[in-house]
Amino acid sequence: MAHPLQRQAEIVELSPVGGYHRLVLRAEGIAERVLPGHFVAVAVGGPDSSMLLRRAFSIHRADPAAGTIEIVFAESGRGTRELARCRVGDTLDIVAPLGNAFPVPNGPVSALLVAGGYGSAPLFGVADLIRAQGGSVGFILGAASGDRLFGVEEARALTPDVLVTTDDGSVGIRGQVTLPLAEAMRAIEARVVYACGPMGMLQSVTETATAEGVRCFTAVEEAMACGVGVCMTCVLPVVGDDGVSRFARACVEGPCFDGSRVRWDDVGTIPADIEGAAAMGVH
């Protein structure tokens, strides 16, 4: 579990990257606590803003020496539009690191990292850890179109095993990331898959990896309101070690889950067999 701090973070860089924005923040004591899969909750609009809820973003990179963390975001609503209008030298109120990180096996392992859009952001830290332990990585990076891809050149700097897919065929293979997935796992003899992106993609990646006998860890993209486990808006049904299904909070128990434990078909519902369903009036 992460041990978060609340800090006033200085913006040291805010620049476009493809169809997204790259934001680098300097905040004392946070970077050295970050593990791949952790996220940051950012207050937007200032202290007098009507936007009360923080916005959650995966941490792309953390540099303890510089005291910085880096995030990637898309303009998708009022909060991110406000964030995109910030300037270098401005400060943002942040809480980080939050959530549970990706589990990374000890020792060398071959891993395939699969992402949709800027969901690739937290996977580069995973790649660094695996390579530092003598392992190897491959990437499948997909998006609706070429301008929505993120990290292709960064991935190619780490490994020659990089596949790119786009729904419209503008870059790489025409289709979704699951199209070359099974073949890619076999080609690099992957023993573990890490994935981040839309929920439907995560379900498909998990199903394909499981059919190939490969462990799959997923960072889910559930909408978060509080980010600290209080409001219960980001819950999803997950099967525990004891075989009992319970609601898990993506912000606290996640966002990184063993994909085979997530009941993907039941996300957004209250399954009748989930622990506590009777108390909720579900029959």
Buried (B, 14 or more C-beta within 10 A) or exposed (E): EBEBBEBEBBBBEBEEEBBBBBBBBBBEEBBEBBBBBBBBBBBBEEEEEEBEBBBBBBBBBBBEEEBBBBBBBBBEEBBBEBBBEBEEEEBBBBBBBBBBBBBBBEEEBBBBBBBBBBBBBBBBBBBBBBBEEEBBBBBBBBBBBBEBBBBBEBBBEBBEBBBBBBBEEBBBBEBBBBBBBBEBBEEBEBBBBBBBBEBEBBBBBBBBBBEBEBBBBBBBBBEBBBBBBEBEBBBBBBBEEEEEBBBBBBBBBBBBBBBBBBBBEBBEEBBEEBEEBEEEEEE
